[in-house]
Amino acid sequence: MTHALYPDTPPARPLWLVTLADLALLLVGFFVLLQASEKPRAITDALRESFGGTPAPAPLAMMATGVAFAPGSAELTDPAAAIAWARDAVRDPRVALTVTGSTDGSAADVDPATGSAALLAADRARSLAAALAPVSRRIAIATNPRPGRRAAILTLAFVGEPQSMDQHR
């Protein structure tokens, strides 16, 4: 008779499932905190220090040089200085070059055939990259979406040890 007075207990969820859900919510909250922060680097450094670590070192400074162009032109006039700079820079196999083409934003500094500033910026980057091809095969090409200088800027960045083909297998 007593058994009828008390209802059956509902099946309980496993304890590990509740713990997993709590941990997942904490992790999501942590990433929301990092994304919402104005200075995520400061938060990560503070967390690292609180667990006994040291702040991360500042990234290595990059070096840069450039080649100027005439308005509306992607023709290289004297890239010798940039080529010599790049030849010296790529002696270290841990570096890569990036060529970024840009325009000054004026109506005269556009591709003469299409009227496109973006196309002219890309042509400037490609012409400098083509001149640098004998120096290095690790060249990335980019364009600057905002008006700046009539130039192709060559930057050097540390990318780490070169990957051999055996490491990819």
N, C-alpha and C positions, 0 to 999 in steps of 0.2 A: 504494500500500500504506500509506503514512504517513497518508493521508487517513482510513483506517478506524480508526486508533488513537485519533484525537481525535474526541470527539463534537461534533455540531453545537452551536453556541452558541445558547442560547435567545434569543428576540426580546427586546430591551431595551425598557424603558419610556422614553418621551421624558423628557429632563432637566427640561423645564419642568413636567411633572406632579409630579415629586418636589419641586421648589421650591414649587409651589403648595400641596401637602399640608403641607410644613413651615410655610409662612406661615399657613395656616389653623389649624394646631395652636397656633402662637404666639398668634394672635388669640383663639382659644378660651381659652387659658391666661390671657391678659390679662383677659378678661371674668370668668373664674372668680375671679381675684385681686381684682377690684373688688367682686364680689358677696360674697366671703367676708370682706372687710375690715369692721371695725367703724366705721371712719371713711373712707369712700370719698372724701370731699371732700379729706382730707389727702393721700391717694395721688395724686389728680388734680392737686392744687396742686404736689406735689413733682415729678411728671412734667413739668408745664408749666414749672416753674422750671429743671429739668435741661436742657430744650431751649431755654432762653433767654427764656422768656415770663415774664409776671408773674401772680401769683395772681388768680383771678377775683374781682371785687368782690362784697361781701356783698349779698344780695338787699335790695331796698328794703323798708323797714319798712312795715307795714300799719297803718292806723288803724281803730278800731272804736268802736262805741257800741251801746247795747242798749235794749230796751223790756221792762219787767217785766210779768208777768201774774199774775192771781190763780190759786190752785191749781185745776186742772181746767178752766181757761178759756182760750180763744183770742181773747177779745174785747179789742181795743185800747182802753185808757182815755185815754191822752194821748201820741200819737205825734208831737206837734208838734216836740219837740226833735230827734228822730231825722230827721224830714222836713227840717227846716232844715239839719241837719248834712249830710244826703245832697245837698240842693240845692246847697250850697256845694262839696261834694266833686266832684260830677259836672260842674262847669264845665269841667274839663279832659277833653277827649274821649278821653284815653288811659287812663281808669280805668273800672272796672266794680265794681258792688256785688254782694255775696253776703249773703243773709239766711239765717242758720242758726237753726232752731228747736230748743229743747231743753226737757227736763223735769227736775224735781229728783229723780226716782226714787222718790218716796213713793207710797203706795197712793192718796192723795187727788189726785195730779197725773197723772190719766189722762183720756182722752176719756170723757165721761159716757155716751155712747151705746154705745161698743164696749169700754170698759175698756182701750184701747190707749194706751200712753205714746207710741209712735212716731207714731200718727195725730195725737195732740194736738200733738206737736212740729212735724209737717208743717203742721197748721192754723195754728199760731202763725207759722211762717215765711211761709205764704201770706197771712195777714191783714196782716202788715207789708209784704210785697211789693206787695200790692194798694194799700195806702196810698201806697207809693212810686212806683207806676206813672206818675203824671203828671210825676214828677221825672226818671225815667230809664227807658229801655227795655232797658238792659244790666244786668239783675238776674238772678242765679242763686240758686236756692233749694236748701238742703241741710238735713239734720237731723243732730243730734249723737246717735250711738248710745249714748253713755255718759251716765249721769245727771250733771247739772250744776246750772244755775240754771233757774228758771222764767222763761225769757226768749226773745226772738228777738234774736240778735246780728247787727248790720249791720257788715260789714267792707268796706274799700275796698282794691282791689288795682290795681297798674299792669299793664295788659295790652298796652300798645304802641299804635301808631298804628291808628286804625280802618281796616278794610278797605273799600274802595269796591267796588261791584258790577263795575266795569270790570276790576279786578285778578283777578277770579275767572274771567273768560272767556278 
